[in-house]
Amino acid sequence: MIGFVSYLVFFLTVALILGIATLGLNLQWGGTGLFNAGIVGFYAIGAYTFAILTAPPRPELLGNFELPWIVGVVGAMAVAALAALITGLATVKLRGDYLAVATFGIAVTIQLVATNFEALTGGTMGIASIPNPFRGLFATPLANNFGYLAVIVAILAVAYVALERIARSPWGRVLKAIREDEVAAETLGKNTRSFRLQAFVIGSTLMGLAGALYASFIGFVSPFDFLPILTFQIWAMLIIGGSGNNRGAILGAVVVWGIWSVIGAAASKMLPVQLQIYGGAAQAMIIGLALVLVLLLRPRGLIGERPVTSRHAA
């Protein structure tokens, strides 16, 4: 029983961390219509920034400043926001597929930097001993993980409430206007490029925050943690849960990560050793199938965006 509870806590922690990143994507795509295909890049920036700021010193690395946990989290968000600002300024004029290709290329570049800039990132050996404020605080690992899960739930709740308020604010309504018809929004005097850039930076900052929380929870980062499949997972979470709905984004994160975890566990136990290497392919295929079924049966997702009617309408 304790083993099951331990796994459940681990599962929920990772799922809710991914839920924070999915909320960021929901602001970009569900709220503004920005096609960000570089999610994993900002996630990696947050994770590596946190690791470099907080991990204990190693003589072969330039970073590892052993700063407090909260400094690492704030620093990760700041660096992710700066990277998003630079990326946004370079790509704010792009639309649709062109924006997707540009952001995907940036994500690949970030992974290559993480792999080859060994003096800062540790290269393929990664960075270890990343601190967790609850590790060793209580008598058992389960109690430590419960404490960290409580922190994740609190951060997720704050992000959710903030994004809900944003969506109902005049600023959020401008974002929806841009998503529906950017030309019409421009004719009403709105600086659509500025609004698009703001949404892109805020959403990417949440992705960087999620990366920092993941690094702290796992205690280790390497380039192999930030493969393009993570971008696919988070997009699937948003579409299956319901684009344009923050509750749907969180639900989608839990559902998709649950499917992914169950398939991975089943493959490791049911398949012969020589076939277990195909478990990852099976995970992606079944998530893809679930994505197709949702698009066919519930195009708006499990919890779709609620229709909004003007109070002035008859």
N, C-alpha and C positions, 0 to 999 in steps of 0.2 A: 504493500500500500504506500509506504514512504517513497519507494522508487517511482510509482506512478505520479504521486503528488510532485516530486522533484522534477519529473519530466514535464508535467503540466505547467509548473511555474516557469521552467526554461522556455517552453513553447510560447506561453503568453508574453513573456518578456520580449522575445525576438519578434513575435507577431505585432505587438503594439509599437515597438521601435520602427518596424516597417510601416505601421499605420501612420506614424508621424511623417515619414517621407511621402506616403500616399496623400496625406492632407496637403502637403506642399504641391504635389502634382495636380491635385484637384483645384487649387487656386489658379494654377497656370492654365491647365486645359479645361477643366470643368467650369471655371469662372471667367476665363479670358480667351480661351481658344488657342493658347500657345502650345505648339507641338514640341515638347522637350524630349529628345531622344538621348540626352546625356545625363540622365538621373544619376547613374552610377558614378559619374565623374565628381559631382558635388558631394555625394555620399562618401566617396573616397577622400576628398579634400577634408571633410569634417573629421573623419576617422584618423587620418595621418596627422592633421594639425593637433588633435587632442593627444595622440601618442607622443608626438615630438615635444609638446609642452609639458606633459605630466610624467612620462616614463623616467625611471632612474637613469642616471648618466652611464654611458658606455664610451670608453676611450676611442673606439673606432667610428663613432657617430658624431655629427656636428650638433645635433639637437639634444633631446632628452634632458630637459631642464628641471624636471621634478617639481613642477609648480603645483599648486592646489587644484583639486578636481574642478571646482567651479571656474577657475581661471581657464582651464583647458576647454571646458564647455563653451564659455563665452568667446574664447579665442577661436575655436572651431567655427562657431557661427559667424564671427567677424570675417574670417578668411574666406569662408564659403560665400558670404555676401559680396566681398570684394571681387572674388573670381566671377561671380554671377554678374556683377556690374560691368566688369571688363568684357565678359562674353556678350552681355546684353547690348552694350554700346556697339559692339562689332556686328551683331546680328539682328538688331532691332528692326531693320528695314526688311528683313526676310519674312516670308510667309510660308505656311504649310510645309510641303516636302523640303523646301530649301532650308528652313529653320531646323527641321529634323536632321537633315544631313550634316549641317554645321555643328549642331550640339552633339551629335554622335561622334563626329570627328574630334571634338574637344575632349569628350570622355575617353576616347582611345588614346589621345595624346597624354592625358593625365595618368592613365595606367602605365604607359610606356615610361613616363618620367619616374613613377613609383618603382618600376622594375629596374631602371638603369642608374638612377641617382642614388647609388648605394651609400654614399657618405651621409646622406640625410635620412633616407627611408629604410635603409638596411637591405635594399634590393629584394631578391627572392627569399632571403632569410627573414625579412620582416623586422618588426619591433615587438619585443616581448615585455612581460612584467608591467603592462599598462595598469594603472591603479583603478580600483573600484572602492568607493567610500565605505562599502559594507563588507568587503572581503576581510575576513578575520575579526569582524566586529562582534559577531555572536558566536555561540558555541558550535553551531553546526552550519555546514554549507547551505542547507535548505533555508535556515533562518536568514542567512546573508542574502540569498537570492530573493526571498520574500521581501526583504527591505528594499532591494533594488527595484523589484517589480512595483512596489508602492511608489517609488520616485518616478518611474516611467508612467504609471497611471496618472500621477499628478501633473506631469509635464504634458501628457497627451490631453488631459482635461483643459489645461490652460490654453493650449494651442487650439483645441476645438472651440472653446468659448470665444476666443479672440477672432477666429476665422468666421464664426457665425455672426458676430457683431460686424465684421468687415463686410460680409455678404449683404447685410441689411442696411449698411450705411450708403450715403450718396456715392462714395468712392466705389463701393462694391457694385452699385447699379451701373456706374459708368463701365466697369469691367464687363458686365453682362451685355451692355449695349455694344461694346467693341466685339465681343464674341458673336453676337447676332448679326451685326452689320457695321463694320468699321467705318465705311464711307459715310453712313448716316450719322454716326457719332461725331465724325470730323465736321460735318456740316452744322452740327449743333455747337461748334466752337470748342470741342474737347481736344486736347493734345494727346492723341491716341498713342503716339510713340512713348511719351513719358509714362502713361498709365501702363502700357505693356511692359516697359522696363521695370517699373515698380513691382508689378505682379511677379515678374520673372525673378527678381532679386529676393523678394520675400519667400516665394516658394522654394527657391534653391537654398536659402538660409535654413529652412526647415529640414531639407535633405541633409545639409551639413550637420545640423543638430542630431539627426537620426544616426549619422555615421559616427559621431563622437560617442553617443550613448552605446552604440553597438561595440565599439572598440573598448570602452570601459567595461562592458559586461563580459566580453569574451577574453579580454586581457592580452590579445595578440592581433596584429594586422600584418597582412602581406598582400602583394598584388593579386594573388589568387582568390582573395575575398571579394574582389571588385571586378568581376567579369561582366560582359554585356548582358548575360542572362538575368542579372539583377534588375536591369531596366525593364526587360520583358515581364518579370514577375510583378513589379510595381504597377506597370501599365495594366496588367491583367487584374490586379487587385482593384484598381479604380474602375475599370469597365465592368467587371463582374459585380462589384459592390454598388455602383451607381455614380456615374460622373455627374458633377454638379451638386452632389449631396455629401456633406461631411460625414454624416452617420454612415452612409453607404461606403465611403472610402475606408473607414475603420472596419466595418463589417467585412468588406472585401479583403482587407489585409489578413484578418483572422481566418476567413474561409479558404483563401488561396494558399496561405502558409500551412493550414491544416491539411489540405489535399497534398501539397508538396511533401510534407513530413510523413504522412501516412504511406504514400507511394514509396518514398525512400526507405522507410522502415520495412515495408513489405518486400521490396526488392532485395534488401540485405539478408532477409530471413528465408525467403522462398526460392530465390534463384541460386543456381550453382555458382561457386566462386568465380568460374571463368566467364560467367554471363553478367555478373554484378556491375561490370563497367558500363553496361547499357542502362543501368538504373536511372542515370541522369537524363538520358534521352527519353525514357518512358515518362519521367516527371514532366518534361517540357511538352511532350505529346498530349498527355492527359489534361494538363492545364490549357493547352491550345484547344482541345476538344471542348472543355468546359466553357471556354471563351466563346467558341462558335455557337454552342447551345444557348448560352445566355443572350447572345446577339440575335438569335433566331426567335427565342421564346419570350425573352424579356429585354427588348432593345435598350431600355432605360436602366437596366441593372436590377439587382435585388431590391435596392431602395433607390428608386429613381429621383431625379430632381423634381421638386414640387412646383407645379405651374403657378405662376404669379400673375394676378390680374390687377390692373390699376384700380385704386379706390375711386377714381373718377369715372370708371367705365359704367355704362348703364346696366 
